[in-house]
Amino acid sequence: MRQTLSAVLELEDGTRFQGYSFGSRRSTSGEVVFNTAMTGYPESLTDPSYEGQILVTTFPLLGNYGVPPQQQSDSSNLSAYYEGDRIHCRAIVAQDYSWEHSHWLADRSLADWLEAQDVAGIYGIDTRALAKHLREKGSMLGRVIIGDDRAEDIPLYDPNRENLVAKTSCTTVEEYGEGDKTVVLVDCGVKHNIVRCLTRRGVKVVRVPWDYDFTSIPYDGVFISNGPGNPDFADKTVENIRKAMAIGKPICGICMGNQLLAKAAGATTYKLKYGHRSHNQPVQRVGTNTCFITSQNHGFAVDQATLPADWEPLFVNMNDGTNEGIRHKSKPFFSAQFHPEASSGPKDTEFLFDEFIALL
């Protein structure tokens, strides 16, 4: 019989869920959030937008298809299968864990990968009850306590009080692909598939740090990436976006990029009660009857009531009416709160990359 350590997920309101440990035996803390996707845990774990968070998976089984190899997709030095260079979640929580995995691409188990990256995993949790609790009370801080560790020795960590954009951004200018057009990619915690989606469309991508003044270099368009945490910390990015808006060349943003473009325009953002993290968020293109199923991962949103008169909503969430994208009424500036690059998730909205490239 397999011997496993006991583990507890304790929320800041005192609610406790008893389970078992897999992966690293290091106790930890962070913001507890839930994702309703059925697949994609390698992509989610390496998504920089999960920096500082404890990820609860509502699909009842985790680990059954193992983990793909850490290999480069091409000469770009980007992973072929992951969305970042490391696991960004503080821990992952599941109802059940499969100790035996099967997939033609897998080269190790999820537990082995978590242990190698010193990330905790906990299973045996009633994730349905946990997700309902978070939905009703809102995302909250929590701690994963492994074995005989004491809760009082694990201080609660609030990632929303830290500049996570700076923590996950690149620190030097990097270039990918080649083409007649150059796109500046402002890295606020970019997913690798955004780079892949751009280079596949025949443009040169210049990836710059979050606080880099990219207006000092030649470019044909600006792409603002996704990223974790509170957008209010990215003041330097907003300042540079305003400079780019004055120049007037095409600008596109995704997720955090939507929020920062809105802030540069003069709008405000706010924290959602429990965020949008799934593969099945329905969004409507404003002014049409067209609806798309989208992949999402964010805890903040744009207050579209604060958009200036020359801006308008581009997409709206069909579940709760929150903003899912904005656009300028006359200039080539637009953004989406969801993830058109998917990975993992539906690719229904990848055409937004084509719309951006067409503007260059």
C-alpha positions in Angstrom: 0.0 0.0 0.0 1.3 3.4 -0.9 2.4 5.6 2.0 1.5 9.2 1.7 1.8 12.1 4.1 -1.3 13.8 5.4 -1.8 17.4 4.2 -4.2 20.2 5.0 -5.5 23.2 3.0 -6.4 25.9 5.5 -8.2 29.0 4.3 -7.8 32.4 6.0 -11.3 32.2 7.3 -10.4 29.1 9.3 -12.0 26.5 6.9 -9.9 23.4 6.7 -9.8 20.6 4.1 -7.9 17.4 5.0 -6.1 15.5 2.3 -2.8 13.9 1.3 0.5 15.1 -0.1 2.0 14.5 -3.5 4.9 16.3 -5.1 7.1 18.5 -2.9 6.8 18.1 0.9 7.3 21.9 1.4 4.4 23.6 3.1 3.4 26.9 1.5 0.8 29.7 1.3 -0.8 31.9 -1.3 -4.1 33.1 -2.8 -6.5 30.1 -3.3 -8.3 30.2 -6.7 -10.1 27.6 -8.7 -10.0 26.6 -12.4 -12.9 24.7 -14.0 -10.9 23.4 -17.0 -10.9 19.6 -17.7 -7.4 19.4 -19.0 -4.2 21.4 -19.3 -2.5 21.3 -15.9 1.1 21.5 -17.4 0.1 24.7 -19.2 -1.7 26.1 -16.2 1.1 25.3 -13.7 3.6 27.1 -15.9 1.4 30.1 -16.8 3.0 33.2 -15.2 -0.5 34.5 -14.4 -0.7 32.0 -11.6 2.3 33.4 -9.8 1.8 33.3 -6.1 -1.5 31.3 -6.2 -2.7 28.0 -4.9 -4.6 26.4 -7.9 -7.7 24.3 -7.2 -8.7 22.1 -10.1 -12.4 21.3 -10.1 -12.1 18.5 -12.6 -12.0 15.5 -10.2 -8.8 13.7 -11.6 -5.3 15.0 -11.9 -2.1 13.5 -13.2 -3.6 10.8 -15.4 -1.6 11.8 -18.5 1.6 12.8 -16.8 3.9 15.6 -17.9 5.5 16.3 -21.3 9.3 16.8 -21.6 11.0 20.1 -21.1 12.3 20.6 -24.6 12.6 23.6 -26.9 10.2 24.0 -29.8 12.8 25.5 -32.1 15.8 27.8 -32.0 13.7 30.4 -30.0 14.7 28.8 -26.7 11.0 28.5 -25.8 9.5 25.3 -24.4 7.5 23.3 -26.9 4.8 22.3 -24.3 5.0 24.7 -21.4 3.9 28.3 -21.0 6.8 29.4 -18.9 10.3 28.4 -17.8 9.1 27.1 -14.4 6.0 26.3 -12.4 4.5 29.5 -11.1 1.7 28.2 -8.8 2.6 27.8 -5.1 0.7 24.6 -5.0 -2.0 22.6 -6.8 -5.1 21.0 -5.2 -7.1 18.1 -6.6 -9.9 15.7 -5.6 -8.0 12.7 -6.8 -4.5 12.0 -8.1 -3.6 9.2 -10.5 -0.3 7.7 -9.4 -0.2 5.8 -12.8 0.0 8.0 -15.9 -0.4 7.1 -19.6 0.3 9.4 -22.5 2.5 8.9 -25.6 4.3 12.2 -24.9 4.7 12.0 -21.1 8.3 11.5 -19.8 7.5 11.6 -16.0 4.6 11.9 -13.6 3.1 15.1 -12.3 4.2 14.2 -8.8 7.9 13.8 -9.9 7.7 17.1 -11.7 6.3 18.9 -8.7 8.9 17.4 -6.5 11.7 18.5 -8.9 10.4 22.1 -8.9 9.7 22.1 -5.1 6.0 22.7 -5.5 3.4 21.1 -3.2 0.4 19.1 -4.4 -2.5 17.9 -2.3 -5.3 15.5 -3.2 -8.2 13.9 -1.4 -9.9 17.2 -1.1 -13.6 17.8 -1.8 -12.9 20.3 -4.5 -16.6 20.8 -5.3 -17.2 22.0 -1.8 -14.0 24.1 -1.9 -14.9 25.7 -5.2 -18.4 26.5 -3.9 -17.0 28.0 -0.8 -14.6 30.2 -2.8 -17.4 31.2 -5.2 -19.6 32.3 -2.3 -17.0 33.9 -0.1 -14.5 35.0 -2.8 -10.9 34.0 -3.5 -9.0 34.1 -0.2 -5.5 33.5 1.2 -4.7 30.0 2.4 -1.9 27.7 3.3 -1.0 24.1 2.5 0.3 22.3 5.6 2.3 19.1 4.9 2.8 16.4 7.5 3.7 17.6 10.9 4.4 21.2 9.9 2.5 23.8 12.1 0.2 26.3 10.6 1.6 29.1 12.7 5.0 28.6 11.1 3.6 29.3 7.6 2.6 33.0 7.3 -0.1 33.8 4.8 1.2 35.3 1.6 -0.8 37.8 -0.4 0.5 38.0 -4.0 -1.8 41.0 -4.7 0.4 43.2 -2.5 3.5 42.5 -4.6 4.6 43.6 -8.1 4.2 40.2 -9.8 4.5 41.7 -13.2 8.1 42.7 -12.4 8.7 39.3 -10.8 7.6 37.3 -14.0 8.8 39.6 -16.8 12.0 39.1 -18.7 15.0 41.3 -17.7 16.7 41.7 -21.0 15.5 42.3 -24.6 15.0 39.1 -26.5 14.2 38.5 -30.2 12.2 35.8 -31.9 11.4 35.0 -35.5 12.0 37.1 -38.6 9.9 39.1 -41.0 9.4 42.5 -42.7 7.3 43.7 -39.7 8.5 44.1 -36.1 6.2 43.7 -33.1 7.3 44.8 -29.7 6.0 42.4 -27.1 5.8 44.0 -23.7 6.4 41.1 -21.3 4.2 41.4 -18.2 4.5 37.7 -17.6 3.9 36.4 -21.1 2.8 32.9 -22.0 5.1 31.3 -24.5 2.2 30.6 -26.9 1.7 34.3 -27.5 5.3 34.4 -28.9 4.5 31.3 -31.0 1.3 32.7 -32.4 3.0 35.9 -33.4 6.1 34.3 -35.0 3.9 31.8 -36.9 2.4 34.8 -38.7 5.7 35.9 -40.1 6.7 38.8 -37.9 9.8 39.6 -35.9 9.1 39.7 -32.2 11.1 41.9 -29.9 10.3 40.9 -26.3 11.0 43.7 -23.8 10.8 43.9 -20.0 7.7 45.4 -18.4 9.3 48.7 -17.6 11.3 49.1 -20.8 10.7 52.3 -22.9 10.1 50.5 -26.2 9.1 53.8 -27.9 12.9 54.5 -28.3 13.3 51.6 -30.8 11.8 51.1 -34.3 8.6 48.9 -34.4 5.5 48.4 -36.5 3.1 47.4 -33.7 2.9 46.8 -29.9 1.6 43.7 -28.2 1.0 43.8 -24.4 1.0 40.4 -22.8 -0.9 38.7 -20.0 0.5 38.7 -16.5 -0.2 38.1 -12.8 -1.5 40.2 -10.0 -2.7 43.7 -9.5 -2.4 46.0 -12.6 -1.9 49.0 -10.4 1.8 48.0 -9.9 2.6 48.4 -13.6 2.6 52.2 -13.7 5.8 52.2 -15.8 4.1 50.0 -18.4 1.1 52.3 -18.5 3.3 55.3 -19.0 5.1 53.7 -22.0 1.7 52.6 -23.5 0.6 56.2 -23.4 3.7 57.2 -25.3 2.9 54.5 -27.9 -0.7 55.7 -28.1 0.7 59.2 -29.0 2.8 57.6 -31.8 -0.3 55.9 -33.1 0.9 52.6 -34.4 -1.2 49.5 -33.8 -1.5 48.2 -30.2 -3.0 45.0 -29.0 -3.3 43.6 -25.5 -4.2 40.3 -23.9 -5.5 39.8 -20.3 -3.2 42.0 -18.2 -2.6 43.8 -21.5 -6.3 44.6 -21.7 -6.2 46.1 -18.2 -3.1 48.1 -18.8 -4.3 49.5 -22.1 -7.5 50.6 -20.4 -5.5 52.3 -17.6 -3.4 54.0 -20.2 -6.7 55.3 -21.8 -7.9 56.6 -18.5 -10.1 53.9 -17.2 -9.9 52.0 -13.9 -9.7 48.4 -12.9 -11.1 46.4 -9.9 -10.6 43.0 -8.3 -13.2 40.3 -9.1 -14.8 38.3 -6.3 -13.3 35.0 -7.5 -12.0 35.7 -11.0 -12.3 33.9 -14.3 -10.2 30.8 -14.7 -11.5 28.2 -17.1 -11.7 27.0 -20.7 -15.4 27.7 -21.1 -16.1 31.4 -20.6 -18.6 32.7 -23.1 -17.9 36.2 -24.5 -20.0 38.2 -27.0 -18.5 40.6 -29.5 -20.3 43.9 -28.8 -22.6 45.0 -31.5 -23.0 41.5 -33.0 -24.7 38.2 -32.2 -21.5 36.3 -32.2 -20.4 34.5 -29.1 -17.1 32.7 -28.5 -16.0 30.1 -25.9 -12.7 31.4 -24.4 -9.8 30.4 -22.1 -9.4 32.8 -19.2 -7.1 33.4 -16.2 -7.5 36.6 -14.4 -8.5 38.1 -11.1 -9.0 41.8 -12.1 -11.2 43.4 -14.6 -11.7 46.7 -16.4 -14.5 49.0 -15.2 -15.9 49.7 -18.7 -18.1 52.5 -17.2 -14.9 54.5 -16.8 -13.8 54.2 -20.4 -13.3 57.7 -22.1 -15.7 58.7 -24.8 -13.4 57.7 -27.6 -13.1 54.1 -26.4 -15.7 51.4 -26.3 -16.1 47.8 -25.1 -15.1 45.2 -27.7 -16.2 42.0 -25.9 -18.4 41.3 -22.9 -18.7 38.2 -20.6 -22.0 36.4 -21.1 -22.0 35.0 -17.5 -21.5 38.1 -15.4 -21.5 41.1 -17.9 -17.9 42.1 -17.1 -15.6 43.6 -19.7 -13.7 41.2 -21.9 -12.0 43.7 -24.3 -11.8 47.3 -25.4 -11.1 49.2 -28.6 -10.5 52.8 -29.7 -13.2 54.1 -31.9 -10.9 55.5 -34.5 -7.3 54.4 -33.9 -5.8 50.8 -34.3 -5.8 50.0 -30.5 -7.7 47.0 -29.2 -7.4 44.3 -26.5 -9.0 41.1 -25.1 -9.3 40.0 -21.5 -9.4 36.4 -22.5 -6.6 34.3 -24.1 -6.9 33.9 -27.9 -3.6 32.0 -27.8 -5.4 29.4 -25.6 -2.8 26.7 -24.6 -4.5 25.0 -23.1 -8.0 25.7 -24.1 -10.2 26.4 -27.2 -8.6 28.2 -30.2 -11.8 29.8 -31.3 -10.5 33.3 -31.0 -6.9 33.0 -32.4 -8.1 35.1 -35.3 -7.5 38.1 -33.1 -3.8 37.7 -33.9 -4.7 37.9 -37.6 -6.6 41.1 -37.0 -3.7 42.6 -35.2 -1.2 41.6 -37.9 -3.5 43.0 -40.6 -3.2 46.4 -39.0 0.6 46.6 -39.2 
